[in-house]
Amino acid sequence: MLGSVEIGTLISALGCGIGREAYNPDNLRYHRIVLMTDADVDGAHIRTLLLTFFYRQMPELVERGHLYIAQPPLYKVKRGKREEYLLDDQAFNAYLLNQAVEDAQCFPDANKPHMKSEDFKSFFSLYQKVKDTSQRLSHRYPALFLESLLYLPRVTEAVLQDQDAMLNWIEQANKHFAKIIELDSEKFVVRLGASSEEGNFSMVLEHTKHEVNKSFIIAPEFFMSDLYQVCGKVIDIIEDQFADTAYVMSGETKTDLIDVPQGLNQLLAAVQKGLHIQRYKGLGEMMPEQLWETTMNPENRRMLQVKIGDAMEADQIFTTLMGDQVEPRKHFIEDNALLADNIDI
């Protein structure tokens, strides 16, 4: 980093020098140093590098509260004449959710009262999280397998340790795949895998498409991951509360929920039809007026002040993932691979 032209320009602009002989934090020319990077994952990587640089080379600037992080939006959403800037994917999903459930009433069973608005919103939010995380995990597991989890019984730790229960789940999974796959050129087959030292069984997912075979090991840890725990909550709610007569009324529009995931997807799709959505890949995509309004105007901008703990964490992550030692990086990946739910590919 120290050999970078941009870092050299930054050091010159700050005016406090660098290194044991030249560095003097009292010579800083500015009260605030604002890190302004793109709102996507690439921007987060650059921000981590810069945080590490300041923590290692100019720690006093962090300790004295000079370092800030700008909060540029990732989305602009326009509905009619109203425009809103949304910080990230989480804010965007929350916006779609609020629009979908606004004035909507969910009837899980046509013969019973409608679900409370807060309960429907909470359930919809859980489903949205499962859907979003499944999309990001589709580079690791077949998307159809991840989508099918909501249509199958919940896999608990007790099930993972019971061979008969696992075989029963696998039988239901294979029946589900046979029912939903229409092309003869594609085939999914699940079979029982090996048992771990703890007595938990794994699964093997075999995918054949156009005579090309791929096998995926579904380890027991997958069903203990954060993704599947949320998925399990959605499965429980669908099994416990939703009947074949379920539907949602939104104004004059009725959406059947015989297939609950498909019905919720229809609600989200209907919301997006009335929106103009712009996703900024970088700050350079914004017009100068937009950049001023959303990120730089002191009257309405949002900034995070960096504390020493933030810089320390960035330094630790950088050292682990980008350092010379291979073992810490290997252990980090092994320990966190199945827990990750914020991956942007």
N, C-alpha and C positions, 0 to 999 in steps of 0.2 A: 504493500500500500504506500509506503514512504517513497517509492520510486515513481508513483503516479503523478502526472502533471497536474491533475485536478487537486490532489491532496497538497501538492506544493503550493498551488494558488491559494488554497484554503489557509494553510499555515501563514503565508505572507499576509493575507487579508486580516487574520485575527491579530497579528502584531505581537504575540507573546512568545514567539520562537518555539524551538523544540530541542530536546536533548538536554543533558545535565548542565552544560555550560551556558546555553543560550535561552533556555526556557524560563520565563518569568510571568506567572499568571497575572501579576499586577499591571502588566502592560496591555492587557486585553482592550481592544478598541470598542467593543460592543457590549451592551448589557445583556442582550439576548442573542443566542445562536439557535436558529431554527432549522431542524432537519426536515426538509420537504421532499419526500420521494413519492413515487407512484403508489396508488392505494392497493395495488395487487401484490401477489407473492414476491415478484421480482423486486418491487419497491421495499418490501419487508427485509429481503436479503441485503440490499444496499444499506438500509437503515441499521441492521445488525452490525455490518462492517464498520460503519461510522461510529456507532456507539462503542464498539470495541476499541477503535482508534482513540477516541476521547478518554476512555477509561484507562487505557494503557499509557498514553502519552501526555494527557493533560487532565489528570484526575481532579485537580482543584477546581476546574471550570464546572465539573459536574457537582462537586461538593458545595460550591457556592451558589448553585441554582441557576446557572447561566444557560443550560442546555434544555431545549424544548423540541417537541415533535409536532409538526403540523398535521392536521387531520383533513386531507383533501377527500372529497367524496368519490366513490367508485361508480355511482349511478346517478342519472337524472331521469326522473319519471314525470311525465306530463299527462294530466287528465283534464280534458277540456282546456280552460285557460290557466289552470293551477299547475305550477311546477314545484317539485320537491327534489332536493339533493339528498341522497342516501349514502351513508358512510361506507358500508361494506355489504357482503352477501347476507350477513345476518340481519342487517337493517332492511335490506331489500326483501328478504323472505318474510320478515315481520310485517312489512308494508302490504305485501300480497295477501298475507293471512288476514290482516285487519280488513282489507277490502272484501275478501271472500266471505267473512263471517258477519260483516256489517248488515244488520237488519235480516240476517238469515236465522231460520229455526230448523234444528235437526230433530227428526223423529226416528230414533233407532228402531222403534216398533210402532206401527201405525195404530195399534190398539192401546197405546200408552201416551202420557203427556210428553211434550218435546223435552229434549235435553236442555239443562240450564245453559245459558249463553257462555258462561265462564268455562263450564265443563267441555262444551263443544270446541271452544277456542283452544283449550289445553290439549284436547285429543288431536285436533287438526295440527297443532304445533308439533306434537310428537311425531305424527305421520310425516310432516314436512321435513323434520330432521332426519328421519329414516331415509326418505327419498333423496335428500341432498347428499347425505353421507354415502349412500349406495352408489350414486353417480360418480363420486370421487374414487370409490373403491373398485369401479368397474375395470380399471387397468390391471387389477390383481386377480379378480374373480369374474366369471361370466356375468354379464348384467342380468340375464334371464334368471340365473340362480339367485341373485340378490333380490330381485323383484318377487320371486316365488316364495320367499321366506314368510311373507305376511299371509300366505294362503295355506300354510302348514302349521301343525301344532308346535307349541313352544318347546324348545330343547333346553331342559334344565340340567343341572349337574347330576341329579339323580338319574335322568335319562341317559346321560353320557356314560354312566357306570353300569347301566343295565343293557346287556346285549340284546335281549328280546325287545326291549323298548326301542332301542336304536334300529333294529331290523324292521319294526313296525313303522317307525318314522320314515325310513328309507323306502319302504313299500309305498307309503302314501306319496312320497316325493316323486317316485318313478311314475305313479299313476297320474300325478299332476302334470309332469312333463309330457307324458304321452298324450294327454288331453289338449294341451295348449300348443304343441308344436305340430303344425300342419304340413310342413315340407318334409318329404321323404329323405331329402339330402342332409337333414340335420337331426341329431339325436343326442339326448342327455340321459345318462345312466348314473345313478348313485349306488355305490356299494360300500359295505363295511370295511373300515381300515384297521390298522393295528391298534393295540391298546397301549397306553402310556404306563409309566411306572406307578402313577397314581391310580391306575385302573380306569381311566377315561378313554373311550374309543374315539378314533378319528373316522373320517369318511373320505372316500375317494370319488371325485366327480369326474366322469369321463364325457368329453364333448367331441362329437364327430360332426363335421360339416364339410360337404364336398369331398368326402373320403380322407379328410385330414383329421387325425386324432390328437387330442390334447387331454392331459390328465391334471387335475388340481387336487392337492391334499387340503381337506378342510379339517384343520387341527382342532382339538377340543377348546383351545384358547379363543378360537373365533367366536364360539357361543358364550364365552365369558367376557367378551370385549364390550366396550361402551356402546358400540353400534348395536350389537344384538340385544343388549339389555333394554335399550329404548325400543327396539323392534319387538321384543317380548311383551312390553307394556301395551303396545298397539294391538298385538295378537290377543292379549287377554281381554282388552276392552271390546274388540270386535266379537270375540266368542261369547262374552258375558252379556253384552247389551244389544247387539245388532241382530235383527231378524231379517227374513227375506223381504219384508214389507218396508224396510227402512228408506227414508227419503229426506231431502232438504228442500225447504221452501225459501226462496230468496225473491222477495217481491211477488211477482206473478209467476215466476219460473219454478218448476218442480224438477229436481234432479234425483233420480232413483239411486239408492245405495245398496242394491242387491249385491253388486260387486263394490265393496266399500272403497278400496284404493282407486279403482277406475272412476268412481263417482267424485271423489275428492279431487282427482286430477282434472275432471271436467269443470269443477268449480274454479280451480286455479286458472285453467285455460280461458274460461269465460271472463275472468277479471282482467287478464292480460290483453284481451281483444280491444278493450277500451282505453288502453294505455299506449303512450309513445315512450319506449324505454331506450335510453342511451347508456351504454357501459363504456366508461373511459378506460382505455388501455394504458394511458399515461397522461401526465399533466399537459404534455404538448398537444393533446387533442382538444383541450379547452380553448375557447376564445379568451382573449385577455380580460374581457368584462366578467366572464364566468369564473376565471381563476381569482380575480379580485374579490368577487362576491362570495365565493365559497370557501376560500382558503387564506386570503391575505388581508382582507378588510378587518382592521382591529375592532370594529364595532360588532361583528358577528362571527368572526373566525373562532375556531376551537383549537386549543393547543394543549398538549400534555407536557408537564414539566418532568424532566428526567431526574430520578433519584439515584443515589449511588447503588442501590440494590438492583435497579433496572440495568445499569451498565455492567454490574458484576455478572448478572445472569446472561447478558449478551456475550460477555467475554467467555464465560464457561461454555456456552453453546458453540461459539466460534471455535474455541480450543478443541472441544470434543469432535466436532464435525469436520473441521478444516485443518486440524493440527497434524503434526508429524507422526503421532502415536496411533497405530491402527487399532489396537485392542479396545480402547475406550469407545471408538466409533462403532466397532463391531458389537460391543455390548449394548450400546445405546440403541442401535437398530433392532437387535434381538429383543430387547426389553420393551420397545415402544411400537414395533411394527403393527401389531394388531390393535393398539390403543389409539392410533392416529385417526382423527376425524376432521382434519383441516388440511387436506392435501390438494394442491392445485397443479394439474398436469397440463 
